[in-house]
Amino acid sequence: MLIMFVTTDTYNDKYMYFEILDSKLYVIVHYGIQKFFRLEPVVSDGRWHVIVFNRVGNKITLRLDNTEDQFTFRDPVKFPFRYAYLGKAPANEWRNVMRMTKSRVAFDGCLQQVKFNGNDLINLVGSANIFTNARQGCKFQETTDQQVAAFIRPTYLGLPPWTASNSTSILMFNFRTMESSGLILFHGDVEADYVAIELVGGVLKTTLQIGHGTRTVSALIAGLNDNMWHSVLLEITTQSFILEVDDMPMQQPLSEANFEFTGGLYIGGIPENVNSTLLTYTMQSNPFFLGCAKALIVNNVIQDLLQAGNGKSGVRSECEGTCAAYPCQNGGSCRQMENQFDCLCSGSFSKGKTCSEEMSKVRFTAGSSLSYTLYEHKTTIRDDLHIKFKTTNSFGGLVQIETGDPNQFIKVVIKDTFLELTMNIGQERVFARSPAPVNDDIPHTLSFWRRNTAASYSFDGGEVTTTSLNSVGTLEFGVIMNLRLSYPVSNMQFSGCILGFDYNGITPLEDTNLPNIVKSPGIVEGTCDVTTITTPEPATTETKPDPKDNDTDKEDKDDTGTGDDTGNDVINKTITPKPIVDNNSTQQTQVKSKGGLGLPFILLIAGGGFICILLIVYGVSRFAKRRQGVYKTNEDKREEVQQRIEYDKLTMHEEAFELPSKRELYM
């Protein structure tokens, strides 16, 4: 890796550079005569190292930490440098620089306090003659928790190799995910020694291959795909290797502990050139990890995940606010964009930025319906329909997607208590029927997907059934014109509650006040609860019948085994009204009477009523006859008064016609 390249001009007649090869520091000085330095201390260990290059006249002193080397040129040296490149040369010079160096790759690490002839080159980055490809900050200036790699798509990060130790080697990190399986970390050669840490069915599993022996250890804790942070520690000693997850260790003995891990250390997955066919079946099936990893430390050296993931496609430097943190709830799918994520809530029966809110509930009473007219009439080659509902009806239409062609449609209906899906498209037809009745007043769901000629459906989140339509080429559905919710089937219309509906992103129940929505009376928004009306309970009343009925009532009491020694029966009639429940717009009122009415008492009431009717009829007839006589008498007097009015030419009020008369009422 190229650390720094300094030259006098663009022709590179005189130059010097520092680079790392095989974990060692190399310094090449070309002042007309070339001098080569190689210092033995290992520098690719994740620790800070100090390089001091000092030239006085023709004498050079080079020091790396506590190691020093010197060289003296025979002739005087002049080196008026003009350009300095840190980590990498600019694009127009990179080819020439690679031709002169041996590493030919950019520096991957951290630099600080780079001073050349009194100039702080880091502070001069961005000027005309200082170039670097570095980012601000460094792993040694950041906490371990800030060293995060969020894997949002299948990829991997390459890190420095895990150097073997004669006594104990330790690797530790933290991770979080919601995926049940995936390869988190791999190091070594599949044909030699390697170590692999993977998640299998929510359980962390470690495979260690040393020499000809393979050992596997699984963690004691299951369900690690709960989107919570979990700690992992892998320790290899001369006699055993230990896997510790969330402070719970598991141990396996080793017959040999001298391992040679060649190649790099990879986290998040494995590169394409690794022969995965030699790995276990679970690693082959899930060779990548989706989620977050942080604080990777190898033999007490923290690994720079931020630098390794800098500019890497599919990796973010933050876990929160990315799809790697699984922000979408209730089964919503996450779509990662450049600086933000987007939750796709289709099929989750939820809404909101993270699909955490319930969709709007709408109760349809008998006879009510809703119609949504599409402004843009279009055809589709893919369809997504999701509905969640509950009802007690045995018949009724739930959804109908209407097109310009009456022979093309989608219908979801309840027939004979079962839910049925029918889609007519072209010359093909898709039909599905729920495995169980749906009129039990508990929520049920239907999800339907179509991708050209492949159609799939699932009832109540169960097994997905897929069928292929017999069509060649693109199969279009439409032109879609209208969408209806609740309509009659077998002269019975759906009544119940729809708890969520989505068709190709159209959610009419979320805003029923749109101008292209027509809804009939009887729709109750925001709740599935049925309105209950409770009438007050009247007090208990006691009625004492006429004593003359005692004998008859007593006989009835004796027949039933109940009676009063006093010869007086008390009839208790308590009327307890049942609450009036508006269930699917059908009101039912039930009245339950306690106690019973004796036959004599009923006959007494009937007889009394008949006598009252006769008296009323007789009285009315006598009054009508008498009224007729009074009318005639008043008529004669009214004529006389009229003559007097004409004689006096006076204006009379209407009350002048009201003359007193005698009336009699005969009973």
DACOR-V522325 format. One record per residue. RES is the residue in one small letter. PSI is psi in whole degrees, 0 to 359 (* if undefined). Layout:
BEGIN
res->(RES & RES)
psi->(PSI & PSI)
END
This chain:
BEGIN
res->(m & l & i & m & f & v & t & t & d & t & y & n & d & k & y & m & y & f & e & i & l & d & s & k & l & y & v & i & v & h & y & g & i & q & k & f & f & r & l & e & p & v & v & s & d & g & r & w & h & v & i & v & f & n & r & v & g & n & k & i & t & l & r & l & d & n & t & e & d & q & f & t & f & r & d & p & v & k & f & p & f & r & y & a & y & l & g & k & a & p & a & n & e & w & r & n & v & m & r & m & t & k & s & r & v & a & f & d & g & c & l & q & q & v & k & f & n & g & n & d & l & i & n & l & v & g & s & a & n & i & f & t & n & a & r & q & g & c & k & f & q & e & t & t & d & q & q & v & a & a & f & i & r & p & t & y & l & g & l & p & p & w & t & a & s & n & s & t & s & i & l & m & f & n & f & r & t & m & e & s & s & g & l & i & l & f & h & g & d & v & e & a & d & y & v & a & i & e & l & v & g & g & v & l & k & t & t & l & q & i & g & h & g & t & r & t & v & s & a & l & i & a & g & l & n & d & n & m & w & h & s & v & l & l & e & i & t & t & q & s & f & i & l & e & v & d & d & m & p & m & q & q & p & l & s & e & a & n & f & e & f & t & g & g & l & y & i & g & g & i & p & e & n & v & n & s & t & l & l & t & y & t & m & q & s & n & p & f & f & l & g & c & a & k & a & l & i & v & n & n & v & i & q & d & l & l & q & a & g & n & g & k & s & g & v & r & s & e & c & e & g & t & c & a & a & y & p & c & q & n & g & g & s & c & r & q & m & e & n & q & f & d & c & l & c & s & g & s & f & s & k & g & k & t & c & s & e & e & m & s & k & v & r & f & t & a & g & s & s & l & s & y & t & l & y & e & h & k & t & t & i & r & d & d & l & h & i & k & f & k & t & t & n & s & f & g & g & l & v & q & i & e & t & g & d & p & n & q & f & i & k & v & v & i & k & d & t & f & l & e & l & t & m & n & i & g & q & e & r & v & f & a & r & s & p & a & p & v & n & d & d & i & p & h & t & l & s & f & w & r & r & n & t & a & a & s & y & s & f & d & g & g & e & v & t & t & t & s & l & n & s & v & g & t & l & e & f & g & v & i & m & n & l & r & l & s & y & p & v & s & n & m & q & f & s & g & c & i & l & g & f & d & y & n & g & i & t & p & l & e & d & t & n & l & p & n & i & v & k & s & p & g & i & v & e & g & t & c & d & v & t & t & i & t & t & p & e & p & a & t & t & e & t & k & p & d & p & k & d & n & d & t & d & k & e & d & k & d & d & t & g & t & g & d & d & t & g & n & d & v & i & n & k & t & i & t & p & k & p & i & v & d & n & n & s & t & q & q & t & q & v & k & s & k & g & g & l & g & l & p & f & i & l & l & i & a & g & g & g & f & i & c & i & l & l & i & v & y & g & v & s & r & f & a & k & r & r & q & g & v & y & k & t & n & e & d & k & r & e & e & v & q & q & r & i & e & y & d & k & l & t & m & h & e & e & a & f & e & l & p & s & k & r & e & l & y & m)
psi->(136 & 123 & 307 & 143 & 127 & 134 & 161 & 331 & 178 & 347 & 350 & 43 & 319 & 135 & 170 & 149 & 158 & 132 & 165 & 126 & 129 & 41 & 13 & 155 & 130 & 137 & 127 & 126 & 127 & 95 & 43 & 321 & 132 & 140 & 137 & 130 & 141 & 121 & 136 & 327 & 140 & 130 & 347 & 54 & 8 & 7 & 160 & 139 & 148 & 125 & 128 & 119 & 121 & 125 & 125 & 107 & 240 & 14 & 131 & 133 & 125 & 129 & 131 & 109 & 247 & 7 & 133 & 147 & 149 & 156 & 145 & 124 & 151 & 320 & 158 & 151 & 133 & 130 & 79 & 85 & 151 & 329 & 141 & 130 & 126 & 119 & 322 & 148 & 159 & 165 & 320 & 348 & 349 & 323 & 318 & 322 & 317 & 328 & 329 & 334 & 174 & 331 & 315 & 20 & 155 & 156 & 136 & 96 & 204 & 143 & 142 & 150 & 53 & 105 & 133 & 115 & 40 & 354 & 128 & 102 & 329 & 321 & 342 & 4 & 132 & 344 & 174 & 329 & 12 & 125 & 143 & 157 & 17 & 160 & 162 & 145 & 163 & 155 & 331 & 347 & 3 & 154 & 164 & 327 & 342 & 348 & 84 & 142 & 118 & 114 & 107 & 344 & 160 & 116 & 191 & 163 & 135 & 133 & 166 & 151 & 156 & 107 & 130 & 150 & 150 & 337 & 290 & 134 & 134 & 136 & 134 & 153 & 173 & 150 & 161 & 143 & 168 & 2 & 139 & 337 & 151 & 149 & 115 & 313 & 141 & 140 & 131 & 199 & 127 & 338 & 0 & 234 & 138 & 161 & 139 & 135 & 122 & 164 & 123 & 111 & 34 & 4 & 134 & 132 & 135 & 131 & 126 & 121 & 115 & 122 & 236 & 6 & 143 & 132 & 143 & 134 & 133 & 145 & 158 & 340 & 133 & 172 & 36 & 355 & 50 & 13 & 27 & 155 & 135 & 142 & 143 & 134 & 126 & 121 & 127 & 120 & 185 & 343 & 343 & 168 & 143 & 132 & 121 & 120 & 122 & 47 & 21 & 105 & 151 & 142 & 145 & 137 & 154 & 138 & 333 & 141 & 6 & 100 & 151 & 97 & 105 & 162 & 190 & 174 & 125 & 136 & 139 & 343 & 195 & 150 & 167 & 335 & 359 & 130 & 89 & 346 & 341 & 356 & 173 & 165 & 321 & 325 & 324 & 324 & 325 & 75 & 3 & 159 & 132 & 119 & 205 & 144 & 147 & 164 & 52 & 118 & 126 & 117 & 50 & 12 & 120 & 137 & 139 & 86 & 328 & 315 & 322 & 326 & 3 & 114 & 4 & 128 & 135 & 1 & 136 & 153 & 0 & 143 & 312 & 143 & 12 & 167 & 340 & 337 & 2 & 61 & 340 & 125 & 172 & 31 & 6 & 147 & 146 & 137 & 116 & 129 & 186 & 308 & 10 & 174 & 163 & 127 & 127 & 109 & 3 & 128 & 353 & 352 & 40 & 174 & 181 & 174 & 323 & 20 & 35 & 353 & 145 & 147 & 162 & 140 & 138 & 127 & 128 & 118 & 167 & 127 & 349 & 155 & 169 & 138 & 134 & 121 & 129 & 130 & 318 & 112 & 117 & 163 & 161 & 150 & 359 & 143 & 142 & 117 & 128 & 131 & 141 & 130 & 170 & 147 & 168 & 3 & 148 & 343 & 156 & 147 & 133 & 304 & 142 & 120 & 116 & 142 & 178 & 341 & 116 & 345 & 357 & 124 & 168 & 128 & 138 & 115 & 162 & 121 & 124 & 43 & 355 & 151 & 133 & 139 & 130 & 129 & 119 & 120 & 122 & 234 & 7 & 162 & 136 & 129 & 137 & 149 & 136 & 147 & 345 & 160 & 155 & 9 & 41 & 11 & 30 & 154 & 137 & 153 & 153 & 128 & 133 & 131 & 142 & 129 & 95 & 252 & 1 & 121 & 136 & 152 & 158 & 134 & 131 & 37 & 17 & 203 & 137 & 126 & 131 & 137 & 151 & 133 & 140 & 83 & 148 & 133 & 204 & 130 & 111 & 146 & 129 & 189 & 130 & 127 & 314 & 156 & 128 & 140 & 125 & 110 & 162 & 145 & 124 & 45 & 18 & 128 & 148 & 137 & 132 & 207 & 133 & 118 & 357 & 138 & 138 & 124 & 111 & 40 & 357 & 121 & 77 & 336 & 348 & 336 & 93 & 3 & 10 & 149 & 337 & 16 & 130 & 122 & 141 & 163 & 153 & 0 & 127 & 117 & 147 & 355 & 154 & 359 & 141 & 133 & 130 & 125 & 121 & 122 & 147 & 147 & 122 & 156 & 154 & 132 & 149 & 134 & 127 & 120 & 173 & 139 & 335 & 342 & 3 & 321 & 317 & 316 & 326 & 323 & 320 & 322 & 320 & 326 & 326 & 0 & 9 & 137 & 165 & 130 & 339 & 349 & 4 & 125 & 141 & 121 & 113 & 119 & 109 & 123 & 115 & 100 & 140 & 144 & 141 & 116 & 125 & 87 & 109 & 42 & 20 & 115 & 132 & 130 & 122 & 133 & 126 & 127 & 133 & 140 & 177 & 158 & 127 & 152 & 317 & 321 & 323 & 318 & 322 & 315 & 318 & 316 & 318 & 321 & 322 & 319 & 320 & 321 & 318 & 316 & 319 & 318 & 317 & 315 & 319 & 320 & 318 & 321 & 323 & 321 & 318 & 321 & 325 & 320 & 319 & 322 & 319 & 319 & 316 & 333 & 320 & 317 & 328 & 327 & 321 & 318 & 322 & 322 & 321 & 326 & 318 & 327 & 316 & 352 & 47 & 153 & 122 & 144 & 162 & 332 & 348 & 339 & 348 & 96 & 142 & 149 & 156 & 134 & 145 & 146 & 119 & 130 & *)
END
